Amino acid sequence: MTFRFIHASDLHIGRKFANIPQAPDGNIRGRLMEARHGAIAKLAQAARGHGAAHVLLAGDTFDTATPSASVLRQALTAMGEAAEVTWWLLPGNHDNLRDAEPLWEVIARDAPPNLRALTENAPVEMAEGVSLLPCPVAFRAGASDPSAPLDRMHSPEGHMRIGLAHGGVTDFTDSEEAIAPDRDQRARLDYLALGDWHGRMAVSDRVHYCGTPEQDRFKHGRRGVCLAVEIAGPGARPKVEEAETGSFLWSEAEVTLHPRQDVAAALQALLPETGRRDHLLRVKAGGWASLPDRAALAQAAQACAPDFAHFELLTDGLGTQYEAADLDEIDRGGALRMAAETLVNEAQSETLPPSDRDVAADALARLHAYVQGART
Amino acid sequence: MKIRAITLNNVRRFTDPAQVTGIGDGINVLSEPNEHGKSTLFDAIQALFFKPFGSRDKEVSALRPHAGGAPEVTIEVETEAGRFALHKRWFQKPLATVHREGKLIAQADEAEAWIAQLLGGDAGGPSGLIWVRQGMTALTGGSTKEEKLALEARRDLMTSVGAEVEAMTGGRRMDKALAQCREELAQYATSTGRPRTGGPWKEAQDQVEALTATRDQLAATARALQDALAERQRARRALAELEAPEVVAERREKLEAARAAHAAATRHAEEMEALSRAVELARLNAESATSRLDSYRAGEAEQKAARRAEAAAREAAEAARAALSDRRATLEAAEAAAAEARTALKAAEDDHRHALRARAARDGADRRQALEARIKEAEDARRRMESAAAAAKSDPDAAALQRLERLSAELSASRAARDAAAPQVTVRYAPNQSGAIHGDDGPLADGTPLPLPRRTILRIDGIGELEVEPGAGGGKDGSVDAAATRLQTALDEIGAADLAQARAAGAARVEAAARQGEAKAVLASLAPDGIDALHQALAAIPAPEEVSGAPDLAQAEDALQTAQAAHERCRIARETAAEALADAKAEAAGKEAQLASLSDRLQRAEAQQAKLGDATEENLAAQTVTTAAALEAARLAHAEKAKDAPDAASLQAALTRAESVETQAREEIARLHPLLARLSERITRASGDAVEERLAETEDQLQAAEAALARIAHEVAVLSRLQEALQDARNEARERYFTPIVKELKPLLQLLWPDAELTWGEESLLPHALIREGREEPIEVLSGGTQEQVALLVRLAFARMLARAGRIAPVILDDALVFTDDDRIERMFDALHRQAGDMQIIVLTCRQRAFRALGGQALRLQAVVP
């Protein structure tokens, strides 16, 4: 008896990405939002591709406790349209039982027949011989391990036990409210499907975070996936396969500069050749650069930014190396040179607060840019 | 370079050669009245140095005399290389030459180049001359070209001492950088550093503010939604607990049980109440029986006692009546004796009064006689007093007499005066003829002169009459008559014939006044209160009465005393008897009353016993026993019932509690249903509004807006810092640039204004403001005198800088101090001398007197002696 299902979580449908800068004529926010909705179809497709009849959503299907009507309706409709799949929705911390009570009421009332909301801490027989043990999140911030009830959940003898929970594991936060990584053993689970962590992570053979099917942060560096799980029978080791579902790639790149380097080329070397339109890229510049190099870096970043869905350059870690030649470019003597030297001293001062140093450094860079502009 | 001599030929009025020679080092003064060619000299010098010999321009033309001709100027200068004569001629045969010690070393363009080299100095150095033209108070002025040259000269000088001004201050690049910085900053901030309205900074601030407000509002709504959800959950739970069927049933059972227990308790209480009443009744019966027996026994006793008392009272009343009649007899006897004594007393009193009256009549007659005599005397004295008073009033008083005496003296004096003035005759009778001549007043006395104040007729016996006429001037003044008249009038007034009579009358008056005083004193002693008082005293004395047969007073008094004593005794006896009677009456009345009351008591006692009818003591006692037994039985029954009474109060409390539990449950249910409906409505509305979704979005937006604001604030800080750094650097550079000239100028300025300073214009390289006592005054607004002083001092300072650089330039001042007052001029002279040293200063002035104090080498412009 082989049982197959799709494990996904953290769809965060309805997320608006208002913190992503959007050009007045751009629509990156709309595209990102749309991609989240599109994850439903991708999951349904993955299920079909893997011969799975069930999709387990381990919490945070919706971004907020009260999604707007169109977000909710369209999500339910989309799930309903994937009629060959049964959707199992677990309340996560974003759509927790208390704050999202109206949401779950609407789902209970209006959901398509192939959608099952798991709002009770009680085993459900999801298929013949397969018990689903859900741990819905009751409050936004819980004070205990949300998977703890699994230990006490009984299932008929000989049933496959699949746990479904939402929360962090001890590995990350080291606190009481985290999920014990060995919960599968304590609760004799065949598989524990976890949600909350947006990156893909295998905690153990039987315990997995699938990550969000559509990424929304830079740290994971890859497109979102879902897990296609296959379990041969009770006690069998699950076979877990990743299926890429994400349409946008969020990534972060670092470049360490050193003086007298072609910074534009260094930046260019980091950039992907293709797929820029669906790529959100954050470049962290470190090391040291001279004033003209900084200006050149900023210019290069400005030049490539429109290619990308989103591009940002962080120079917090980039130190400025002031060279006599740079100051000479401002002026070899006289008042401009005096001003420049004052600012260099301030920027390199060890007594001034960092904010003042930053201001002085940027003022110097600006002066450099002015003088360069005047010269060219 | 120093100028040593200047020669003019064909320059304006100098159609013949004229020259200034002997120009030395230090200060040289050419002091001439107007129209003596000082300005001509100045212009000529300028033309030589600055006008090419080929020039025919306005200024060169202005040098030509009216008659025309070619102006020629020669200046001998001394430089380190020696002494040179520079010569130029314009218009006809224009010419420029340079000679050294008579030897031509350059001419034409080469000479111009030589001169330019001389002026320009070496290596593009400063212009060799510092000029101050007549009336030119401003630092700038002259033609554009001159100004430009002067600027160049200053720039060269300053730069040679310091550095290139542009290099110092950053020049155009600095301006551009600063302008760009200001422009960018102005997009964000106002000049005072506040966010500019409509600018991105302000916009970002506003947006953060607006988003914060929206976020707070949405957060509040979200919180309200969460609260509502929590409350609804609580309400639902509470309702479920209240409405659970087993809970409802249990509540009802408890209530029923409490009600039943309470009803039982109520019934028991009612039975107890009935038994209590039975006990009370039995107790009343027993008490009534006992009391009847008691009253029967008391009535018997009373009857007996009343009878005994009544009998005793009756006896006492009888005795009192007898005593009363005895007392009455005694009183009658006492009254008779008293009447007798009263009669005797009256008789004695009459006798005594009679005797007293007789004695009083005797005493009154004597007093009357004495008083009547005294009245008579007093009236006599009064009469005397009144007559004396009358006499004293009628005669003249002392004042009138004095006047009379004075008038009489005046008359005598008048007469004596008149007689002294009048002619006099003196008779010396022959023997026996004495008295033969008679005047108006009788015969004339022998040898006594007779004055004749008026016509007088002397009758001479036997001869006839001799009429003597004194003539004019004698006796006509009338003063004697007037005095006589005044005297007579005064005498008439007091009714006296003459003075003697008047005097007698005056003496009589004095005497009468004395008499009056005496009489008054007598009267006062006799009748101090007036005669009327005496008359009244007299009238008060009773009229004499004829008394006869009066008894002797002493005897009458004894008899009266005896009678009085007897009467007193009888009166006391009577009163004692009356009191005794009254006592007896009271005693009798008391006894009678006692008897009456005891009779009543007896009657009452008898009536009381009669009421009891035929009851006997035996059957009354039997009743008492019966009723006491009944009472004991009732008490026992009541106690028996009370033993197993339920606790009514706690049963009532239990019932009340059960009822209130039920009521509360009902009320709570009634409250919860609408509350749930309201909450559900609120939840539906808020969740329909997607408040959390919007909150999440707003929070993201706010975060982005805050980041944008931080970026802009940083940008503003960066631009502000840059602007400040640039301005500071430029100011510092400028200061540094102007340091040499400021240093030169400082001691000069302080000659005029201690602690004064000048600020310098970067473009013009000239001072643009004077700072005195901390106040900055632009040069243009200073007075004419101050402006020209500043201009002169600045030029001197420049010249000084030149001199220090080893390039001495003559300072030529053409009436440079027009507006300066005498005091300042002295100090300006000090400045000039201070600067003179190794320099050359040539002063052209028409103010001969004022400039005499300057000292220095005096110059003359004079014709060249051929």
HADDOCK unambig.tbl for C-alpha pairs under 7 A between the chains (distance, minus, plus):
assign (segid A and resid 16 and name CA) (segid B and resid 697 and name CA) 5.99 0.50 0.50
assign (segid A and resid 18 and name CA) (segid B and resid 697 and name CA) 5.69 0.50 0.50
assign (segid A and resid 18 and name CA) (segid B and resid 700 and name CA) 5.12 0.50 0.50
assign (segid A and resid 18 and name CA) (segid B and resid 701 and name CA) 5.08 0.50 0.50
assign (segid A and resid 19 and name CA) (segid B and resid 700 and name CA) 4.65 0.50 0.50
assign (segid A and resid 19 and name CA) (segid B and resid 701 and name CA) 5.42 0.50 0.50
assign (segid A and resid 19 and name CA) (segid B and resid 703 and name CA) 6.69 0.50 0.50
assign (segid A and resid 19 and name CA) (segid B and resid 704 and name CA) 5.16 0.50 0.50
assign (segid A and resid 64 and name CA) (segid B and resid 692 and name CA) 5.62 0.50 0.50
assign (segid A and resid 64 and name CA) (segid B and resid 693 and name CA) 5.31 0.50 0.50
assign (segid A and resid 65 and name CA) (segid B and resid 692 and name CA) 6.04 0.50 0.50
assign (segid A and resid 66 and name CA) (segid B and resid 687 and name CA) 5.08 0.50 0.50
assign (segid A and resid 66 and name CA) (segid B and resid 690 and name CA) 4.73 0.50 0.50
assign (segid A and resid 66 and name CA) (segid B and resid 691 and name CA) 6.27 0.50 0.50
assign (segid A and resid 66 and name CA) (segid B and resid 692 and name CA) 5.32 0.50 0.50
assign (segid A and resid 66 and name CA) (segid B and resid 693 and name CA) 6.04 0.50 0.50
assign (segid A and resid 67 and name CA) (segid B and resid 690 and name CA) 5.05 0.50 0.50
assign (segid A and resid 67 and name CA) (segid B and resid 693 and name CA) 5.42 0.50 0.50
assign (segid A and resid 68 and name CA) (segid B and resid 688 and name CA) 6.60 0.50 0.50
assign (segid A and resid 68 and name CA) (segid B and resid 689 and name CA) 6.67 0.50 0.50
assign (segid A and resid 68 and name CA) (segid B and resid 690 and name CA) 4.54 0.50 0.50
assign (segid A and resid 68 and name CA) (segid B and resid 693 and name CA) 6.87 0.50 0.50
assign (segid A and resid 69 and name CA) (segid B and resid 688 and name CA) 6.64 0.50 0.50
assign (segid A and resid 98 and name CA) (segid B and resid 229 and name CA) 6.83 0.50 0.50
assign (segid A and resid 99 and name CA) (segid B and resid 226 and name CA) 5.63 0.50 0.50
assign (segid A and resid 99 and name CA) (segid B and resid 229 and name CA) 6.92 0.50 0.50
assign (segid A and resid 102 and name CA) (segid B and resid 684 and name CA) 6.89 0.50 0.50
assign (segid A and resid 102 and name CA) (segid B and resid 687 and name CA) 6.58 0.50 0.50
assign (segid A and resid 333 and name CA) (segid B and resid 167 and name CA) 6.87 0.50 0.50
assign (segid A and resid 334 and name CA) (segid B and resid 167 and name CA) 5.32 0.50 0.50
assign (segid A and resid 334 and name CA) (segid B and resid 168 and name CA) 4.06 0.50 0.50
assign (segid A and resid 334 and name CA) (segid B and resid 169 and name CA) 5.60 0.50 0.50
assign (segid A and resid 334 and name CA) (segid B and resid 170 and name CA) 5.65 0.50 0.50
assign (segid A and resid 334 and name CA) (segid B and resid 733 and name CA) 6.65 0.50 0.50
assign (segid A and resid 335 and name CA) (segid B and resid 168 and name CA) 5.80 0.50 0.50
assign (segid A and resid 335 and name CA) (segid B and resid 169 and name CA) 4.80 0.50 0.50
assign (segid A and resid 335 and name CA) (segid B and resid 170 and name CA) 5.23 0.50 0.50
assign (segid A and resid 335 and name CA) (segid B and resid 729 and name CA) 4.82 0.50 0.50
assign (segid A and resid 335 and name CA) (segid B and resid 730 and name CA) 4.98 0.50 0.50
assign (segid A and resid 335 and name CA) (segid B and resid 733 and name CA) 5.57 0.50 0.50
assign (segid A and resid 336 and name CA) (segid B and resid 170 and name CA) 5.55 0.50 0.50
assign (segid A and resid 336 and name CA) (segid B and resid 174 and name CA) 6.21 0.50 0.50
assign (segid A and resid 336 and name CA) (segid B and resid 726 and name CA) 6.69 0.50 0.50
assign (segid A and resid 336 and name CA) (segid B and resid 729 and name CA) 6.86 0.50 0.50
assign (segid A and resid 338 and name CA) (segid B and resid 729 and name CA) 5.72 0.50 0.50
assign (segid A and resid 339 and name CA) (segid B and resid 725 and name CA) 5.20 0.50 0.50
assign (segid A and resid 339 and name CA) (segid B and resid 726 and name CA) 5.38 0.50 0.50
assign (segid A and resid 339 and name CA) (segid B and resid 729 and name CA) 5.25 0.50 0.50
assign (segid A and resid 359 and name CA) (segid B and resid 714 and name CA) 6.93 0.50 0.50
assign (segid A and resid 359 and name CA) (segid B and resid 717 and name CA) 6.40 0.50 0.50
assign (segid A and resid 359 and name CA) (segid B and resid 718 and name CA) 4.97 0.50 0.50
assign (segid A and resid 360 and name CA) (segid B and resid 718 and name CA) 6.66 0.50 0.50
assign (segid A and resid 360 and name CA) (segid B and resid 721 and name CA) 6.88 0.50 0.50
assign (segid A and resid 362 and name CA) (segid B and resid 718 and name CA) 6.11 0.50 0.50
assign (segid A and resid 363 and name CA) (segid B and resid 718 and name CA) 4.85 0.50 0.50
assign (segid A and resid 363 and name CA) (segid B and resid 719 and name CA) 6.35 0.50 0.50
assign (segid A and resid 363 and name CA) (segid B and resid 721 and name CA) 6.57 0.50 0.50
assign (segid A and resid 363 and name CA) (segid B and resid 722 and name CA) 5.15 0.50 0.50
assign (segid A and resid 370 and name CA) (segid B and resid 177 and name CA) 5.76 0.50 0.50
assign (segid A and resid 371 and name CA) (segid B and resid 177 and name CA) 6.59 0.50 0.50
